[in-house]
Amino acid sequence: MKENGEQMVEQSGFSDFEKQAMKERAAELRREQANKRSKKNPEADLLEKIAEMPDDEAFIAGNCMT
């Protein structure tokens, strides 16, 4: 609670401005992490995507890698 003159004003959580700033920062961090992951090891990213494919498509994609 904060004193405002003689009245007591109760604050509940973060302001809308603070919430928006936290959301924007979280989005920035997610973008940075995604960029680091894809730039760090693009071959690993490709192999991960191939692993998610159905078996017949993964077989074709795997043969293209060699």
DRENDO-1510 file (C-alpha; in Angstrom, 1 decimal, always signed):
<recs>
REC; n; res; u; v; w
REC; 1; MET; +0.0; +0.0; +0.0 .
REC; 2; LYS; +1.2; +3.5; -0.8 .
REC; 3; GLU; +0.3; +6.6; +1.1 .
REC; 4; ASN; -1.3; +9.3; -1.1 .
REC; 5; GLY; -1.8; +12.3; +1.2 .
REC; 6; GLU; -4.0; +10.8; +4.0 .
REC; 7; GLN; -5.5; +8.1; +1.8 .
REC; 8; MET; -4.0; +4.7; +1.4 .
REC; 9; VAL; -3.9; +3.4; -2.2 .
REC; 10; GLU; -3.4; -0.3; -2.8 .
REC; 11; GLN; -1.5; -1.4; -5.9 .
REC; 12; SER; -2.2; -4.8; -7.4 .
REC; 13; GLY; +0.6; -6.2; -9.5 .
REC; 14; PHE; +2.2; -4.4; -12.4 .
REC; 15; SER; +0.9; -1.5; -14.4 .
REC; 16; ASP; -0.3; -2.0; -18.0 .
REC; 17; PHE; +2.9; -0.2; -19.2 .
REC; 18; GLU; +5.1; -2.6; -17.2 .
REC; 19; LYS; +3.2; -5.6; -18.5 .
REC; 20; GLN; +3.6; -4.5; -22.1 .
REC; 21; ALA; +7.3; -3.9; -21.6 .
REC; 22; MET; +7.7; -7.4; -20.1 .
REC; 23; LYS; +5.9; -8.9; -23.1 .
REC; 24; GLU; +8.0; -7.0; -25.6 .
REC; 25; ARG; +11.2; -8.0; -23.8 .
REC; 26; ALA; +10.2; -11.7; -23.7 .
REC; 27; ALA; +9.5; -11.5; -27.4 .
REC; 28; GLU; +12.9; -10.0; -28.0 .
REC; 29; LEU; +14.6; -12.8; -26.0 .
REC; 30; ARG; +12.7; -15.5; -28.0 .
REC; 31; ARG; +13.7; -14.0; -31.3 .
REC; 32; GLU; +17.4; -13.8; -30.1 .
REC; 33; GLN; +17.3; -17.4; -29.0 .
REC; 34; ALA; +15.8; -18.5; -32.3 .
REC; 35; ASN; +18.4; -16.7; -34.2 .
REC; 36; LYS; +21.2; -18.1; -32.2 .
REC; 37; ARG; +19.9; -21.6; -32.5 .
REC; 38; SER; +19.5; -21.4; -36.3 .
REC; 39; LYS; +22.8; -19.6; -36.9 .
REC; 40; LYS; +24.8; -21.7; -34.6 .
REC; 41; ASN; +24.3; -25.1; -36.2 .
REC; 42; PRO; +22.1; -25.0; -39.3 .
REC; 43; GLU; +22.9; -28.7; -40.0 .
REC; 44; ALA; +21.5; -29.7; -36.6 .
REC; 45; ASP; +18.3; -27.7; -37.3 .
REC; 46; LEU; +18.0; -29.5; -40.7 .
REC; 47; LEU; +18.4; -32.9; -39.1 .
REC; 48; GLU; +15.9; -32.0; -36.5 .
REC; 49; LYS; +13.3; -31.1; -39.1 .
REC; 50; ILE; +14.1; -34.3; -41.1 .
REC; 51; ALA; +13.5; -36.3; -37.9 .
REC; 52; GLU; +10.0; -34.8; -37.6 .
REC; 53; MET; +9.0; -35.9; -41.1 .
REC; 54; PRO; +7.2; -39.1; -42.0 .
REC; 55; ASP; +9.5; -42.1; -42.7 .
REC; 56; ASP; +9.3; -42.0; -46.5 .
REC; 57; GLU; +9.9; -38.3; -46.7 .
REC; 58; ALA; +12.7; -38.5; -44.1 .
REC; 59; PHE; +14.4; -41.2; -46.2 .
REC; 60; ILE; +14.3; -39.0; -49.3 .
REC; 61; ALA; +15.6; -35.9; -47.4 .
REC; 62; GLY; +18.3; -38.0; -45.8 .
REC; 63; ASN; +19.5; -39.2; -49.1 .
REC; 64; CYS; +19.7; -35.6; -50.4 .
REC; 65; MET; +22.1; -34.7; -47.5 .
REC; 66; THR; +24.9; -37.0; -48.9 .
</recs>
